[in-house]
């Protein structure tokens, strides 16, 4: 089971460069059932340090949040989550800028020390 998508994949895979909140997703259960839903939010995984600061890996996983009304049966083991690619999203230049910002020393310091 995947933990999400690595942040670097957003730069490497052009189709992910339009991935954003609200996009249409389709859940495909192992029994063949299909259900439409949407992406509520996404985040980068961090770990809390002893001093309380948050630290992200060099190439962290981006995790996805689905709507709260989904039950464990809706996303049971074996469920595939398909992106239907119906809406526009971030441009390639916006994704490259986001990744460049993530690598900046100011961001690295912020992510290590927290807000």
C-alpha positions as CSV (number, residue, x, y, z in Angstrom):
1,X,0.0,0.0,0.0
2,X,1.3,3.4,-1.0
3,X,1.8,6.2,1.6
4,X,1.0,8.8,-1.1
5,X,3.1,10.4,-3.8
6,X,6.6,11.6,-3.3
7,X,6.9,15.4,-3.7
8,X,9.5,15.0,-6.4
9,X,7.0,13.1,-8.6
10,X,5.0,16.4,-9.0
11,X,7.9,17.7,-11.0
12,X,8.7,14.5,-12.8
13,X,5.1,13.6,-13.9
14,X,3.4,16.3,-16.0
15,X,-0.1,15.0,-15.2
16,X,0.4,15.6,-11.5
17,X,1.2,19.2,-12.1
18,X,-2.6,20.0,-12.3
19,X,-3.4,18.0,-9.1
20,X,-5.3,20.3,-6.6
21,X,-8.0,20.4,-4.0
22,X,-11.4,19.6,-5.3
23,X,-10.4,17.4,-8.2
24,X,-12.6,14.5,-9.1
25,X,-11.5,11.1,-8.0
26,X,-13.0,7.6,-8.6
27,X,-12.8,4.9,-6.0
28,X,-12.6,1.4,-7.7
29,X,-13.3,-1.3,-5.2
30,X,-11.9,-4.8,-5.7
31,X,-15.5,-6.1,-6.4
32,X,-15.8,-3.8,-9.4
33,X,-17.9,-1.1,-7.7
34,X,-17.0,2.5,-8.7
35,X,-17.7,5.6,-6.6
36,X,-17.0,9.2,-7.5
37,X,-15.5,11.5,-4.8
38,X,-13.1,14.4,-4.6
39,X,-9.8,15.4,-3.0
40,X,-10.5,17.5,0.1
41,X,-6.9,18.4,0.9
42,X,-3.3,17.1,0.8
43,X,-0.3,17.6,3.1
44,X,3.3,16.7,3.5
45,X,4.1,14.3,6.2
46,X,6.3,15.6,9.0
47,X,7.7,14.3,12.3
48,X,7.7,16.2,15.5
49,X,11.2,16.6,17.1
50,X,11.9,16.5,20.8
51,X,12.0,20.3,20.9
52,X,8.5,20.5,19.3
53,X,9.6,21.5,15.9
54,X,8.3,19.7,12.7
55,X,10.7,18.2,10.2
56,X,10.0,17.0,6.7
57,X,12.1,14.5,4.8
58,X,14.1,15.6,1.8
59,X,11.6,14.1,-0.6
60,X,8.5,13.6,1.6
61,X,5.3,11.8,0.7
62,X,2.3,14.0,-0.1
63,X,-0.7,12.4,1.6
64,X,-4.3,12.9,0.4
65,X,-7.4,13.5,2.5
66,X,-10.8,12.3,1.2
67,X,-14.2,13.4,2.3
68,X,-15.2,12.5,5.9
69,X,-18.4,10.7,4.8
70,X,-16.4,7.9,3.2
71,X,-16.4,4.8,5.4
72,X,-13.6,2.3,5.7
73,X,-15.5,0.0,3.4
74,X,-15.4,2.7,0.7
75,X,-11.6,2.6,0.7
76,X,-11.0,-1.0,1.9
77,X,-7.8,-2.9,1.1
78,X,-7.5,-3.3,-2.7
79,X,-9.4,-0.1,-3.5
80,X,-7.8,1.9,-6.3
81,X,-8.1,5.7,-6.4
82,X,-8.2,7.1,-9.9
83,X,-7.9,10.7,-10.8
84,X,-10.4,11.5,-13.5
85,X,-8.4,14.6,-14.7
86,X,-11.5,16.7,-15.4
87,X,-10.4,20.0,-14.0
88,X,-7.4,22.3,-14.6
89,X,-4.9,22.8,-11.9
90,X,-1.4,24.2,-11.3
91,X,0.7,25.0,-14.3
92,X,4.2,23.4,-14.8
93,X,5.9,26.7,-13.9
94,X,3.8,27.0,-10.6
95,X,4.8,23.4,-9.6
96,X,8.5,24.2,-10.4
97,X,8.3,27.3,-8.3
98,X,6.6,25.4,-5.4
99,X,9.4,22.8,-5.5
100,X,12.1,25.5,-5.7
101,X,10.5,27.3,-2.7
102,X,10.5,24.0,-0.8
103,X,14.2,23.7,-1.3
104,X,15.0,27.3,-0.1
105,X,17.0,27.7,3.1
106,X,14.3,29.9,4.6
107,X,11.7,27.1,4.1
108,X,14.1,24.5,5.4
109,X,14.6,26.5,8.5
110,X,10.9,27.1,9.0
111,X,10.0,23.4,8.5
112,X,12.6,22.5,11.1
113,X,11.7,25.1,13.7
114,X,8.0,25.3,13.1
115,X,5.8,28.4,13.2
